[in-house]
Amino acid sequence: MPEYDAYSVCYDLLWANKQDDVPFYLAMAKETRGPVLELACGTGRVLLPLARAEFEVTGLDVSQAMLDKLQAKLDQEPREVQGRVALKCADMRDYRFSQKFKLVFCAFNSFLHLMTTDDQLACLRSVREYLADDGRLVLNVFAPDHNRLTGRADTEVAVERDPETGRDMVVTDISKRDLTNQTIEVWEGVDRIGDDGTVKRYSATFTLSWIHNREMHLLLRLAGFEVVAVYGGYDKRPYDYASGIQLFVAKKV
């Protein structure tokens, strides 16, 4: 999808240093003992730490540009790490594998790139086909903030540290919400300062849906899963409305 190929340029600049969720997924991989499938694996922010921790990991993403950036990183890893990773360019609603996985996860709101109930159910039913009988599915989606969602648009501008150059970079997010269809269109721009002092802008537009807690319970039930736990943080704190995130752990029934 072209929009995600464009976003691959911005993604590592914005999120390469996000590590707060990695210990959670490492713990889930240890609990289930692999092999692991990551849906919407992107440029490998979570996948690579799992492979370094000696888990067999398959990364699936619809964006070849994202996977190309991941492959470039993987090429710099030791041969034994490279040997634990398989990459597949495919839509998470419909894919084919010859193996089952003990852990399937979709991190950091990536499940919300699925726009409709039919899309979401198609993804979950595909997961069920390739999840081992004793395996676990983990989905991480943000918890909708009702007060914020009443506004149809907002703009956020922040100065952050460029992870590659150490210089300041300006990050702009413009969000427009469709309250009827539960979707958010996001324009994200990153202004970087080059070695010669010039500013270059990288930008992408993408759309997210949002899913309320009871809706996700129902989606999982309809797709043939039982919810084992819902956490409100990567430290496994209980979910409540103020948590900000929803971490669903489910098993096949």
C-alpha positions in Angstrom: 0.0 0.0 0.0 1.6 3.3 -1.1 0.7 5.2 2.1 2.6 2.7 4.3 5.5 2.7 1.9 5.7 6.5 2.4 5.3 6.2 6.1 8.4 3.9 6.2 10.6 7.0 5.8 9.1 8.6 8.9 8.6 5.5 11.1 12.2 4.9 12.3 12.7 8.6 12.9 9.7 8.7 15.2 9.7 5.3 16.8 13.1 3.7 16.6 13.7 4.4 20.3 10.4 3.2 21.6 11.2 0.2 23.8 8.6 0.2 26.5 6.6 -2.7 25.0 9.5 -4.9 24.0 10.0 -6.6 27.4 6.2 -7.5 27.4 6.5 -9.3 24.0 9.7 -11.0 25.1 7.9 -12.3 28.2 5.0 -13.6 26.1 7.4 -15.3 23.7 9.1 -17.0 26.7 5.8 -18.0 28.1 4.5 -19.6 24.8 8.0 -20.8 23.7 7.6 -19.8 20.1 7.7 -19.9 17.1 6.4 -16.3 16.8 4.4 -14.4 14.1 4.3 -10.6 14.2 1.6 -9.0 12.1 2.5 -5.6 10.7 6.1 -6.0 11.8 7.2 -2.8 10.1 11.0 -2.1 10.2 11.6 -4.6 13.0 11.4 -2.5 16.1 10.0 -5.5 18.1 10.9 -8.3 15.8 14.7 -7.9 16.0 14.9 -8.0 19.8 12.9 -11.3 19.7 15.3 -12.8 17.2 18.3 -11.7 19.2 16.7 -13.5 22.2 16.8 -16.7 20.2 13.2 -17.0 19.1 12.1 -18.1 15.6 10.2 -15.1 14.3 8.2 -14.5 11.1 7.4 -10.9 10.2 4.5 -10.1 8.0 3.8 -6.7 6.6 1.8 -5.3 3.6 4.5 -2.7 2.9 7.5 -3.9 0.9 9.3 -0.6 1.7 9.0 -1.4 5.5 10.3 -4.9 4.9 13.2 -3.6 2.8 14.3 -1.4 5.7 14.0 -4.4 8.1 16.0 -6.6 5.8 18.8 -3.9 5.7 18.9 -4.0 9.5 18.8 -7.8 9.5 21.8 -7.9 7.1 23.8 -6.2 9.8 23.0 -8.8 12.4 25.0 -12.0 13.2 24.3 -14.9 11.0 22.5 -16.9 13.7 20.1 -14.0 14.2 19.4 -13.8 10.5 18.7 -17.5 10.5 15.9 -17.1 13.0 13.9 -14.6 10.9 11.5 -15.1 7.9 9.8 -12.1 6.2 6.6 -12.1 4.2 5.0 -9.3 2.3 1.3 -9.9 2.6 -2.0 -8.5 3.8 -2.8 -9.5 7.4 -6.3 -10.2 6.3 -5.3 -13.0 4.0 -2.0 -14.9 4.0 -0.7 -18.5 3.8 1.8 -20.4 5.9 2.8 -24.0 6.2 3.3 -23.9 10.0 1.5 -23.0 13.2 2.7 -20.3 15.7 2.7 -20.4 19.5 2.5 -16.6 19.6 0.9 -14.2 17.2 0.9 -10.5 18.0 0.1 -7.2 16.5 1.8 -4.3 18.3 1.4 -0.6 18.7 -2.0 0.0 17.2 -1.2 -1.7 13.9 -4.5 -3.7 14.0 -6.3 -0.4 13.8 -5.1 0.0 10.2 -8.0 -2.4 9.4 -10.9 -0.1 8.6 -14.0 -2.2 8.8 -15.5 -5.0 11.0 -15.2 -7.4 8.0 -11.5 -6.5 7.7 -10.9 -7.0 11.4 -12.7 -10.3 11.4 -10.9 -11.5 8.3 -7.6 -10.8 10.1 -8.6 -12.6 13.3 -9.9 -15.6 11.4 -6.6 -15.9 9.5 -4.8 -15.7 12.9 -6.9 -18.5 14.2 -6.0 -20.7 11.3 -2.3 -20.4 12.0 -2.3 -20.2 15.8 -1.4 -23.4 17.6 -4.1 -24.9 19.8 -2.2 -23.9 22.9 -0.9 -20.6 21.5 -1.8 -17.0 22.3 -2.8 -14.0 20.3 -1.9 -10.5 21.6 -3.4 -7.3 20.2 -2.4 -3.8 21.3 -4.8 -1.0 20.5 -5.2 2.4 22.1 -8.1 3.0 24.5 -10.4 5.6 22.9 -10.5 8.9 24.9 -14.1 10.0 24.7 -13.3 13.6 25.6 -10.7 13.9 22.9 -12.8 12.1 20.3 -15.5 14.8 20.6 -13.2 17.1 18.7 -13.1 16.5 15.0 -9.6 17.7 14.4 -6.5 18.8 16.2 -2.9 19.6 15.5 0.2 18.8 17.6 3.7 20.1 17.0 6.7 18.9 18.9 10.5 19.3 18.8 12.2 15.9 19.2 15.7 14.6 18.9 16.6 13.1 15.5 17.8 9.5 16.3 20.2 9.5 13.4 21.9 13.0 13.6 21.2 14.1 17.2 19.8 17.4 15.9 16.4 18.8 16.7 13.6 17.8 14.3 10.1 19.2 14.2 7.2 16.6 14.2 3.7 17.7 13.2 0.6 15.6 13.5 -2.7 16.7 12.1 -5.6 14.4 12.9 -9.1 14.5 11.5 -11.8 12.3 13.0 -14.8 10.7 11.3 -17.0 10.1 14.4 -19.6 8.2 12.3 -17.2 5.6 11.0 -14.8 5.6 14.0 -11.8 6.5 11.9 -8.9 9.0 12.2 -7.0 10.4 9.2 -3.5 11.4 10.3 -1.0 13.6 8.4 2.4 13.2 9.9 5.3 15.4 8.9 9.0 15.4 10.0 11.2 18.4 9.3 14.9 17.4 9.5 18.0 19.6 9.4 20.6 18.5 6.9 24.4 18.8 7.2 24.3 21.9 5.2 21.6 23.5 7.4 18.7 23.0 4.9 15.4 21.6 6.1 13.9 18.6 4.4 10.3 17.4 5.1 9.2 13.8 5.1 5.5 13.2 5.4 2.8 10.6 5.1 -0.9 10.2 5.5 -2.6 7.2 6.9 -5.9 6.2 8.5 -6.7 4.4 11.7 -9.9 3.0 13.1 -10.7 2.9 16.8 -12.2 0.0 18.8 -13.8 0.2 22.2 -13.2 -2.5 24.8 -16.5 -4.3 24.5 -16.3 -4.2 20.7 -12.9 -6.0 20.8 -14.3 -8.6 23.1 -17.1 -9.2 20.6 -14.8 -9.3 17.6 -12.6 -11.9 19.3 -15.6 -14.0 20.3 -17.0 -14.0 16.8 -13.6 -15.0 15.3 -13.4 -18.0 17.6 -11.3 -16.7 20.5 -11.6 -16.5 24.3 -10.1 -13.5 26.0 -7.6 -14.6 28.6 -6.6 -11.2 29.9 -6.9 -7.5 29.2 -4.1 -5.3 30.4 -3.9 -1.5 30.7 -0.1 -1.4 30.5 3.0 -3.4 29.5 3.5 -4.1 33.2 0.3 -6.1 33.1 -1.7 -3.7 35.2 -5.5 -4.2 35.0 -7.2 -2.4 32.2 -9.4 0.6 33.1 -10.7 3.5 31.0 -7.8 5.8 32.0 -5.2 3.3 30.9 -4.7 4.7 27.4 -3.9 1.3 25.9 -5.7 -2.0 25.7 -3.6 -5.2 25.6 -5.8 -8.2 24.7 -4.5 -11.7 25.2 -6.7 -14.4 23.7 -6.7 -18.2 23.0 -8.5 -20.3 20.5 -11.8 -22.0 21.4 
